[in-house]
Amino acid sequence: MEKRITTSSGIPIYTYPNMDQGSFFISMYVRAGSMHEVESGITHFFEHIAIRNINYRMGGELYRLLDKHGLEFNASTSNDLVQFYVAGAAEHFALGAEIITHMLSSVSLPSSEVDRERDRIRAEIREVDERSTLAGFTASKVWGGTTLERPITGTLGSVSHIGVRALERFRQETMVSENVFFYLTGRVSDADAERLASLIEEYEVPHGSFNDNLAPVPEKFGRRGAEIFIKGADFTKLRFNFDVDMNECTLPELDLLYEQLLGGYSSEFFLELSEKRGYVYDLSGSVERYKNVGSFYFSYELKDTRATDAVRLTVDILKRFKEQLIPEDRFMRASYVDNAMMLYDDSRELNFTFAYDNHIMGCKYESLEARRAAYEAVTPERILALANRIFTPENLTLTMKGKRARVDLEKIGEIIKEL
């Protein structure tokens, strides 16, 4: 069961221990990201600088200590949060806790160190080239006019203007008690949580604004009209994006809707498009979700001559899905129900899942058993109702990469409006 203690500065520490494991996993979560930014890319920049800043404050000893004790220390930034984490053998919990709490320190790097990290970030932006990808192109259309259309890394131009003072100002505004929490999983005791709390209390953490997980809503949200956007490329790739009103469904319902359509080995999309016809090698997708709105999407790459047929198949599958109740013996939820307790054995996945579901999305699961029950309670009737609400032309944006002259956009447009 999840437990909580709160430091004197107001920062919560959540624990979900498994004392049968030999390792610990500590995460520090910050409610920040491109969605909340004034300066594009500053959250990702801060993620890089924060780790470099710790090494600087530790006299350059950070990486030697990590290697000596076999610790993993890293971070990642998304649209709505930053996760810093440290993991290793349970006997080194105290060192891991000391390292990660240094994140609460002020940015004291010399400008030369920040410039060096900026060069690395600019190299990352050039290599990833997010704006040229189908995902980046899609973000500009689906989330256009909002902060969510921006690349997480920022742009070559935006990161050029971020310096020490801007990073320290960002830290002071973002690393506040309302906006930060810690999550402990693996072999962690109550005493370990108290030790972490005492380390946190050595830092002066101010109060400030809370960044709730509410996305900016695009002007055309729910009024898309099955628009098609194509970006030139030497290959053909399609991405179907459906707006989701999160006030009309629960997180378990949305996850299981995705599972029925695109999860597992018996996904009708995979069987029809890949196994039976060989049009595509694989399909990929996910659900981008925030407390208020989200986007249900999937994509596949194929020959341009097969694009129209593939779209016809896709629409036919979605139409059948909207018309037929899924038989109980074909209702796929094993990964969330039968396998629910397997999360207990994976301290990394458990850490992120419960931190995100409970304290970013607000699901309030007391335990793995409670989370399991929430998924088990979802019925085929609710999935059918949700499919009919989501899979409509009003919610659909189709984005593509390919050669415009070799794809029948008019015919594809007619087909997708049949939904």
One Martini backbone bead per residue (centre of mass of N, CA, C, O) as a GRO file, in nm:
protein
  419
    1MET     BB    1   0.099   0.035   0.019
    2GLU     BB    2   0.066   0.359   0.009
    3LYS     BB    3   0.278   0.614   0.139
    4ARG     BB    4   0.306   0.915   0.360
    5ILE     BB    5   0.521   1.197   0.383
    6THR     BB    6   0.609   1.524   0.529
    7THR     BB    7   0.781   1.787   0.513
    8SER     BB    8   0.840   2.094   0.654
    9SER     BB    9   0.820   2.225   0.350
   10GLY     BB   10   0.587   2.023   0.193
   11ILE     BB   11   0.719   1.769   0.084
   12PRO     BB   12   0.636   1.478  -0.059
   13ILE     BB   13   0.659   1.123   0.042
   14TYR     BB   14   0.645   0.828  -0.141
   15THR     BB   15   0.561   0.477  -0.071
   16TYR     BB   16   0.639   0.136  -0.230
   17PRO     BB   17   0.732  -0.138  -0.088
   18ASN     BB   18   0.991  -0.414  -0.139
   19MET     BB   19   1.170  -0.623   0.077
   20ASP     BB   20   1.252  -0.854  -0.147
   21GLN     BB   21   1.441  -0.664  -0.258
   22GLY     BB   22   1.782  -0.533  -0.351
   23SER     BB   23   1.656  -0.251  -0.434
   24PHE     BB   24   1.640   0.093  -0.519
   25PHE     BB   25   1.397   0.373  -0.592
   26ILE     BB   26   1.446   0.717  -0.672
   27SER     BB   27   1.218   0.990  -0.714
   28MET     BB   28   1.195   1.311  -0.877
   29TYR     BB   29   0.918   1.526  -0.918
   30VAL     BB   30   0.830   1.771  -1.175
   31ARG     BB   31   0.593   2.015  -1.258
   32ALA     BB   32   0.698   2.013  -1.582
   33GLY     BB   33   0.733   2.159  -1.913
   34SER     BB   34   0.637   2.258  -2.221
   35MET     BB   35   0.340   2.330  -2.131
   36HIS     BB   36   0.462   2.554  -1.900
   37GLU     BB   37   0.624   2.738  -2.082
   38VAL     BB   38   0.795   3.036  -2.181
   39GLU     BB   39   1.069   2.895  -2.246
   40SER     BB   40   1.175   2.709  -2.486
   41GLY     BB   41   1.349   2.429  -2.334
   42ILE     BB   42   1.415   2.483  -2.021
   43THR     BB   43   1.357   2.210  -1.888
   44HIS     BB   44   1.563   2.040  -2.042
   45PHE     BB   45   1.801   2.215  -1.967
   46PHE     BB   46   1.775   2.175  -1.661
   47GLU     BB   47   1.816   1.874  -1.654
   48HIS     BB   48   2.111   1.892  -1.741
   49ILE     BB   49   2.220   2.108  -1.534
   50ALA     BB   50   2.155   1.968  -1.264
   51ILE     BB   51   2.368   1.744  -1.292
   52ARG     BB   52   2.613   1.926  -1.338
   53ASN     BB   53   2.576   2.082  -1.071
   54ILE     BB   54   2.634   1.848  -0.882
   55ASN     BB   55   2.919   1.787  -0.974
   56TYR     BB   56   3.028   2.067  -0.900
   57ARG     BB   57   2.948   2.056  -0.589
   58MET     BB   58   3.128   1.768  -0.575
   59GLY     BB   59   3.407   1.818  -0.721
   60GLY     BB   60   3.373   1.590  -0.960
   61GLU     BB   61   3.258   1.305  -0.801
   62LEU     BB   62   2.995   1.177  -0.906
   63TYR     BB   63   3.080   0.959  -1.124
   64ARG     BB   64   3.266   0.797  -0.942
   65LEU     BB   65   3.050   0.716  -0.731
   66LEU     BB   66   2.859   0.572  -0.918
   67ASP     BB   67   3.062   0.357  -1.012
   68LYS     BB   68   3.157   0.245  -0.738
   69HIS     BB   69   2.828   0.178  -0.648
   70GLY     BB   70   2.631   0.115  -0.893
   71LEU     BB   71   2.478   0.370  -0.994
   72GLU     BB   72   2.180   0.521  -1.112
   73PHE     BB   73   2.169   0.843  -1.297
   74ASN     BB   74   1.879   1.029  -1.406
   75ALA     BB   75   1.669   1.175  -1.678
   76SER     BB   76   1.338   1.318  -1.775
   77THR     BB   77   1.141   1.482  -2.033
   78SER     BB   78   0.822   1.623  -2.071
   79ASN     BB   79   0.537   1.802  -2.109
   80ASP     BB   80   0.455   1.754  -1.765
   81LEU     BB   81   0.751   1.638  -1.673
   82VAL     BB   82   1.011   1.557  -1.430
   83GLN     BB   83   1.259   1.292  -1.396
   84PHE     BB   84   1.447   1.201  -1.121
   85TYR     BB   85   1.698   0.934  -1.074
   86VAL     BB   86   1.788   0.669  -0.833
   87ALA     BB   87   1.979   0.354  -0.840
   88GLY     BB   88   2.030   0.049  -0.631
   89ALA     BB   89   2.161  -0.084  -0.382
   90ALA     BB   90   2.028  -0.079  -0.068
   91GLU     BB   91   2.305  -0.002   0.083
   92HIS     BB   92   2.295   0.292  -0.103
   93PHE     BB   93   2.067   0.487  -0.021
   94ALA     BB   94   2.204   0.730   0.118
   95LEU     BB   95   2.359   0.823  -0.133
   96GLY     BB   96   2.120   0.859  -0.322
   97ALA     BB   97   1.975   1.071  -0.146
   98GLU     BB   98   2.199   1.282  -0.148
   99ILE     BB   99   2.212   1.329  -0.451
  100ILE     BB  100   1.906   1.404  -0.520
  101THR     BB  101   1.887   1.654  -0.317
  102HIS     BB  102   2.076   1.843  -0.486
  103MET     BB  103   1.842   1.951  -0.671
  104LEU     BB  104   1.778   2.191  -0.450
  105SER     BB  105   1.995   2.351  -0.562
  106SER     BB  106   2.154   2.598  -0.675
  107VAL     BB  107   2.272   2.759  -0.953
  108SER     BB  108   2.653   2.759  -0.970
  109LEU     BB  109   2.750   2.778  -1.245
  110PRO     BB  110   2.945   2.857  -1.478
  111SER     BB  111   2.907   2.975  -1.794
  112SER     BB  112   3.090   2.760  -1.931
  113GLU     BB  113   2.914   2.515  -1.848
  114VAL     BB  114   2.655   2.603  -1.988
  115ASP     BB  115   2.775   2.622  -2.273
  116ARG     BB  116   2.853   2.323  -2.293
  117GLU     BB  117   2.561   2.215  -2.262
  118ARG     BB  118   2.440   2.365  -2.499
  119ASP     BB  119   2.598   2.215  -2.717
  120ARG     BB  120   2.470   1.938  -2.653
  121ILE     BB  121   2.175   2.021  -2.705
  122ARG     BB  122   2.212   2.112  -2.997
  123ALA     BB  123   2.301   1.833  -3.094
  124GLU     BB  124   2.038   1.691  -3.018
  125ILE     BB  125   1.851   1.857  -3.200
  126ARG     BB  126   1.988   1.782  -3.467
  127GLU     BB  127   1.960   1.471  -3.444
  128VAL     BB  128   1.648   1.453  -3.396
  129ASP     BB  129   1.466   1.651  -3.549
  130GLU     BB  130   1.155   1.682  -3.454
  131ARG     BB  131   1.015   1.863  -3.680
  132SER     BB  132   1.058   1.632  -3.915
  133THR     BB  133   0.866   1.458  -3.789
  134LEU     BB  134   0.558   1.327  -3.757
  135ALA     BB  135   0.518   1.411  -3.464
  136GLY     BB  136   0.591   1.711  -3.502
  137PHE     BB  137   0.386   1.772  -3.724
  138THR     BB  138   0.138   1.691  -3.559
  139ALA     BB  139   0.166   1.894  -3.325
  140SER     BB  140   0.117   2.145  -3.513
  141LYS     BB  141  -0.189   2.047  -3.568
  142VAL     BB  142  -0.318   1.944  -3.297
  143TRP     BB  143  -0.150   2.184  -3.104
  144GLY     BB  144  -0.198   2.439  -3.237
  145GLY     BB  145  -0.141   2.737  -3.044
  146THR     BB  146   0.030   2.578  -2.833
  147THR     BB  147   0.273   2.450  -2.621
  148LEU     BB  148   0.243   2.143  -2.744
  149GLU     BB  149   0.397   2.210  -3.026
  150ARG     BB  150   0.653   2.192  -2.888
  151PRO     BB  151   0.957   2.098  -2.836
  152ILE     BB  152   1.114   1.974  -2.563
  153THR     BB  153   1.412   2.085  -2.649
  154GLY     BB  154   1.359   2.288  -2.840
  155THR     BB  155   1.555   2.524  -3.007
  156LEU     BB  156   1.827   2.662  -3.134
  157GLY     BB  157   1.725   2.948  -3.056
  158SER     BB  158   1.608   2.920  -2.764
  159VAL     BB  159   1.878   2.802  -2.621
  160SER     BB  160   2.068   3.053  -2.677
  161HIS     BB  161   1.913   3.238  -2.430
  162ILE     BB  162   2.010   3.041  -2.202
  163GLY     BB  163   2.107   3.100  -1.871
  164VAL     BB  164   2.184   3.112  -1.547
  165ARG     BB  165   1.955   3.306  -1.457
  166ALA     BB  166   1.722   3.154  -1.596
  167LEU     BB  167   1.764   2.882  -1.445
  168GLU     BB  168   1.733   2.992  -1.155
  169ARG     BB  169   1.453   3.107  -1.195
  170PHE     BB  170   1.321   2.840  -1.269
  171ARG     BB  171   1.385   2.696  -1.006
  172GLN     BB  172   1.237   2.895  -0.811
  173GLU     BB  173   0.949   2.854  -0.960
  174THR     BB  174   0.945   2.519  -0.964
  175MET     BB  175   1.108   2.437  -0.690
  176VAL     BB  176   0.841   2.377  -0.514
  177SER     BB  177   0.645   2.228  -0.280
  178GLU     BB  178   0.388   2.204  -0.480
  179ASN     BB  179   0.585   2.075  -0.741
  180VAL     BB  180   0.709   1.846  -0.551
  181PHE     BB  181   0.807   1.490  -0.553
  182PHE     BB  182   0.853   1.174  -0.394
  183TYR     BB  183   0.957   0.828  -0.491
  184LEU     BB  184   0.949   0.499  -0.336
  185THR     BB  185   1.111   0.191  -0.425
  186GLY     BB  186   1.154  -0.114  -0.307
  187ARG     BB  187   1.410  -0.132  -0.066
  188VAL     BB  188   1.217   0.049   0.162
  189SER     BB  189   1.194   0.224   0.451
  190ASP     BB  190   1.089   0.432   0.690
  191ALA     BB  191   1.377   0.525   0.754
  192ASP     BB  192   1.445   0.613   0.467
  193ALA     BB  193   1.229   0.830   0.442
  194GLU     BB  194   1.337   0.997   0.683
  195ARG     BB  195   1.615   1.048   0.567
  196LEU     BB  196   1.520   1.204   0.321
  197ALA     BB  197   1.371   1.425   0.476
  198SER     BB  198   1.621   1.538   0.626
  199LEU     BB  199   1.769   1.626   0.368
  200ILE     BB  200   1.555   1.819   0.255
  201GLU     BB  201   1.556   2.007   0.523
  202GLU     BB  202   1.839   2.146   0.441
  203TYR     BB  203   1.653   2.298   0.249
  204GLU     BB  204   1.528   2.582   0.088
  205VAL     BB  205   1.178   2.564   0.027
  206PRO     BB  206   0.955   2.717  -0.144
  207HIS     BB  207   0.671   2.865  -0.223
  208GLY     BB  208   0.412   2.813  -0.487
  209SER     BB  209   0.316   2.712  -0.784
  210PHE     BB  210   0.078   2.497  -0.936
  211ASN     BB  211   0.112   2.243  -1.185
  212ASP     BB  212  -0.130   2.140  -1.357
  213ASN     BB  213  -0.273   1.874  -1.568
  214LEU     BB  214  -0.355   2.114  -1.793
  215ALA     BB  215  -0.432   2.154  -2.107
  216PRO     BB  216  -0.423   2.319  -2.383
  217VAL     BB  217  -0.689   2.413  -2.596
  218PRO     BB  218  -0.762   2.383  -2.900
  219GLU     BB  219  -0.967   2.539  -3.121
  220LYS     BB  220  -1.038   2.245  -3.284
  221PHE     BB  221  -1.143   2.084  -3.066
  222GLY     BB  222  -1.387   1.862  -3.182
  223ARG     BB  223  -1.346   2.028  -3.493
  224ARG     BB  224  -1.189   1.884  -3.746
  225GLY     BB  225  -1.313   1.722  -4.005
  226ALA     BB  226  -1.097   1.530  -4.119
  227GLU     BB  227  -0.818   1.632  -4.154
  228ILE     BB  228  -0.543   1.682  -4.389
  229PHE     BB  229  -0.183   1.631  -4.358
  230ILE     BB  230   0.116   1.693  -4.559
  231LYS     BB  231   0.455   1.573  -4.578
  232GLY     BB  232   0.737   1.560  -4.730
  233ALA     BB  233   0.856   1.238  -4.868
  234ASP     BB  234   1.011   0.912  -4.949
  235PHE     BB  235   0.776   0.819  -4.767
  236THR     BB  236   0.493   0.638  -4.613
  237LYS     BB  237   0.299   0.793  -4.347
  238LEU     BB  238   0.046   0.730  -4.099
  239ARG     BB  239  -0.170   0.939  -3.875
  240PHE     BB  240  -0.405   0.883  -3.623
  241ASN     BB  241  -0.604   1.147  -3.463
  242PHE     BB  242  -0.784   1.163  -3.148
  243ASP     BB  243  -0.987   1.327  -2.965
  244VAL     BB  244  -1.002   1.368  -2.596
  245ASP     BB  245  -1.236   1.369  -2.338
  246MET     BB  246  -1.156   1.323  -2.001
  247ASN     BB  247  -1.453   1.374  -1.882
  248GLU     BB  248  -1.569   1.091  -2.041
  249CYS     BB  249  -1.331   0.932  -1.888
  250THR     BB  250  -1.119   0.693  -1.785
  251LEU     BB  251  -0.814   0.564  -1.769
  252PRO     BB  252  -0.893   0.261  -1.794
  253GLU     BB  253  -1.075   0.295  -2.043
  254LEU     BB  254  -0.858   0.406  -2.235
  255ASP     BB  255  -0.654   0.177  -2.211
  256LEU     BB  256  -0.862  -0.050  -2.307
  257LEU     BB  257  -0.921   0.062  -2.581
  258TYR     BB  258  -0.636   0.030  -2.686
  259GLU     BB  259  -0.607  -0.274  -2.630
  260GLN     BB  260  -0.829  -0.375  -2.828
  261LEU     BB  261  -0.696  -0.245  -3.094
  262LEU     BB  262  -0.344  -0.255  -3.030
  263GLY     BB  263  -0.307  -0.495  -2.852
  264GLY     BB  264  -0.130  -0.751  -2.882
  265TYR     BB  265  -0.171  -1.037  -3.109
  266SER     BB  266  -0.506  -0.978  -3.185
  267SER     BB  267  -0.507  -0.736  -3.346
  268GLU     BB  268  -0.685  -0.631  -3.611
  269PHE     BB  269  -0.485  -0.443  -3.738
  270PHE     BB  270  -0.248  -0.639  -3.752
  271LEU     BB  271  -0.386  -0.873  -3.901
  272GLU     BB  272  -0.479  -0.711  -4.155
  273LEU     BB  273  -0.218  -0.528  -4.232
  274SER     BB  274   0.003  -0.759  -4.184
  275GLU     BB  275  -0.058  -1.070  -4.183
  276LYS     BB  276  -0.263  -1.083  -4.436
  277ARG     BB  277  -0.135  -0.833  -4.638
  278GLY     BB  278   0.149  -0.683  -4.589
  279TYR     BB  279   0.147  -0.362  -4.567
  280VAL     BB  280   0.276  -0.390  -4.278
  281TYR     BB  281   0.487  -0.443  -4.011
  282ASP     BB  282   0.380  -0.210  -3.812
  283LEU     BB  283   0.234  -0.070  -3.517
  284SER     BB  284   0.186   0.253  -3.361
  285GLY     BB  285   0.110   0.390  -3.025
  286SER     BB  286  -0.109   0.606  -2.818
  287VAL     BB  287  -0.179   0.809  -2.517
  288GLU     BB  288  -0.234   1.141  -2.481
  289ARG     BB  289  -0.258   1.260  -2.140
  290TYR     BB  290  -0.478   1.457  -1.951
  291LYS     BB  291  -0.712   1.571  -1.743
  292ASN     BB  292  -0.889   1.702  -1.993
  293VAL     BB  293  -0.708   1.599  -2.240
  294GLY     BB  294  -0.646   1.417  -2.558
  295SER     BB  295  -0.464   1.157  -2.763
  296PHE     BB  296  -0.550   0.917  -3.003
  297TYR     BB  297  -0.293   0.706  -3.153
  298PHE     BB  298  -0.178   0.591  -3.487
  299SER     BB  299   0.075   0.415  -3.693
  300TYR     BB  300   0.198   0.372  -4.043
  301GLU     BB  301   0.401   0.204  -4.283
  302LEU     BB  302   0.401   0.228  -4.654
  303LYS     BB  303   0.303   0.202  -4.956
  304ASP     BB  304   0.157   0.432  -5.158
  305THR     BB  305  -0.034   0.223  -5.319
  306ARG     BB  306  -0.175   0.134  -5.017
  307ALA     BB  307  -0.314   0.371  -4.869
  308THR     BB  308  -0.616   0.353  -4.941
  309ASP     BB  309  -0.664   0.062  -4.845
  310ALA     BB  310  -0.571   0.111  -4.551
  311VAL     BB  311  -0.786   0.320  -4.482
  312ARG     BB  312  -1.028   0.143  -4.534
  313LEU     BB  313  -0.960  -0.068  -4.320
  314THR     BB  314  -0.948   0.121  -4.077
  315VAL     BB  315  -1.241   0.222  -4.094
  316ASP     BB  316  -1.381  -0.054  -4.083
  317ILE     BB  317  -1.276  -0.134  -3.804
  318LEU     BB  318  -1.394   0.107  -3.649
  319LYS     BB  319  -1.690   0.061  -3.725
  320ARG     BB  320  -1.717  -0.221  -3.601
  321PHE     BB  321  -1.632  -0.134  -3.315
  322LYS     BB  322  -1.894   0.063  -3.290
  323GLU     BB  323  -2.112  -0.193  -3.327
  324GLN     BB  324  -1.958  -0.404  -3.138
  325LEU     BB  325  -1.959  -0.616  -2.885
  326ILE     BB  326  -1.735  -0.742  -2.680
  327PRO     BB  327  -1.649  -1.032  -2.598
  328GLU     BB  328  -1.540  -1.155  -2.305
  329ASP     BB  329  -1.323  -1.360  -2.446
  330ARG     BB  330  -1.196  -1.074  -2.602
  331PHE     BB  331  -1.128  -0.913  -2.346
  332MET     BB  332  -0.852  -0.701  -2.298
  333ARG     BB  333  -0.686  -0.711  -1.946
  334ALA     BB  334  -0.441  -0.876  -1.833
  335SER     BB  335  -0.214  -0.656  -1.795
  336TYR     BB  336  -0.411  -0.515  -1.559
  337VAL     BB  337  -0.503  -0.785  -1.399
  338ASP     BB  338  -0.342  -1.055  -1.402
  339ASN     BB  339  -0.060  -0.859  -1.407
  340ALA     BB  340  -0.068  -0.643  -1.180
  341MET     BB  341   0.150  -0.762  -0.960
  342MET     BB  342   0.413  -0.733  -1.137
  343LEU     BB  343   0.488  -0.442  -1.051
  344TYR     BB  344   0.615  -0.523  -0.772
  345ASP     BB  345   0.889  -0.636  -0.931
  346ASP     BB  346   0.907  -0.325  -1.058
  347SER     BB  347   1.040  -0.042  -0.940
  348ARG     BB  348   1.042   0.143  -1.187
  349GLU     BB  349   0.746   0.110  -1.291
  350LEU     BB  350   0.602   0.162  -1.025
  351ASN     BB  351   0.701   0.444  -0.977
  352PHE     BB  352   0.578   0.580  -1.229
  353THR     BB  353   0.284   0.482  -1.224
  354PHE     BB  354   0.204   0.598  -0.941
  355ALA     BB  355   0.298   0.885  -0.980
  356TYR     BB  356   0.124   0.947  -1.229
  357ASP     BB  357  -0.162   0.845  -1.162
  358ASN     BB  358  -0.185   0.986  -0.874
  359HIS     BB  359   0.006   1.282  -0.901
  360ILE     BB  360  -0.095   1.377  -1.196
  361MET     BB  361  -0.394   1.238  -1.262
  362GLY     BB  362  -0.565   1.159  -0.989
  363CYS     BB  363  -0.655   0.846  -0.905
  364LYS     BB  364  -0.608   0.728  -0.605
  365TYR     BB  365  -0.442   0.476  -0.543
  366GLU     BB  366  -0.368   0.269  -0.270
  367SER     BB  367  -0.317   0.016  -0.467
  368LEU     BB  368  -0.280  -0.245  -0.673
  369GLU     BB  369  -0.560  -0.358  -0.614
  370ALA     BB  370  -0.715  -0.097  -0.688
  371ARG     BB  371  -0.617  -0.079  -0.978
  372ARG     BB  372  -0.720  -0.351  -1.071
  373ALA     BB  373  -1.026  -0.294  -1.010
  374ALA     BB  374  -1.060  -0.060  -1.215
  375TYR     BB  375  -1.012  -0.246  -1.468
  376GLU     BB  376  -1.221  -0.473  -1.403
  377ALA     BB  377  -1.479  -0.270  -1.419
  378VAL     BB  378  -1.459  -0.267  -1.712
  379THR     BB  379  -1.674  -0.264  -1.986
  380PRO     BB  380  -1.784  -0.326  -2.301
  381GLU     BB  381  -1.995  -0.096  -2.298
  382ARG     BB  382  -1.793   0.135  -2.240
  383ILE     BB  383  -1.615   0.093  -2.490
  384LEU     BB  384  -1.836   0.140  -2.700
  385ALA     BB  385  -1.912   0.427  -2.610
  386LEU     BB  386  -1.627   0.548  -2.645
  387ALA     BB  387  -1.585   0.486  -2.945
  388ASN     BB  388  -1.832   0.665  -3.039
  389ARG     BB  389  -1.707   0.930  -2.924
  390ILE     BB  390  -1.417   0.931  -3.067
  391PHE     BB  391  -1.473   0.788  -3.361
  392THR     BB  392  -1.468   1.079  -3.538
  393PRO     BB  393  -1.441   1.337  -3.757
  394GLU     BB  394  -1.429   1.563  -3.532
  395ASN     BB  395  -1.156   1.412  -3.398
  396LEU     BB  396  -1.000   1.396  -3.675
  397THR     BB  397  -0.648   1.365  -3.762
  398LEU     BB  398  -0.458   1.341  -4.064
  399THR     BB  399  -0.124   1.243  -4.091
  400MET     BB  400   0.155   1.286  -4.331
  401LYS     BB  401   0.407   1.111  -4.521
  402GLY     BB  402   0.497   1.213  -4.858
  403LYS     BB  403   0.380   1.198  -5.192
  404ARG     BB  404   0.128   1.373  -5.311
  405ALA     BB  405   0.111   1.252  -5.612
  406ARG     BB  406   0.088   0.933  -5.480
  407VAL     BB  407  -0.174   1.037  -5.323
  408ASP     BB  408  -0.527   1.001  -5.258
  409LEU     BB  409  -0.667   1.250  -5.086
  410GLU     BB  410  -0.962   1.257  -5.174
  411LYS     BB  411  -1.034   0.962  -5.111
  412ILE     BB  412  -0.940   0.957  -4.818
  413GLY     BB  413  -1.132   1.181  -4.724
  414GLU     BB  414  -1.394   1.024  -4.780
  415ILE     BB  415  -1.343   0.781  -4.594
  416ILE     BB  416  -1.298   0.924  -4.307
  417LYS     BB  417  -1.602   1.052  -4.314
  418GLU     BB  418  -1.751   0.769  -4.237
  419LEU     BB  419  -1.725   0.755  -3.917
   0.00000   0.00000   0.00000
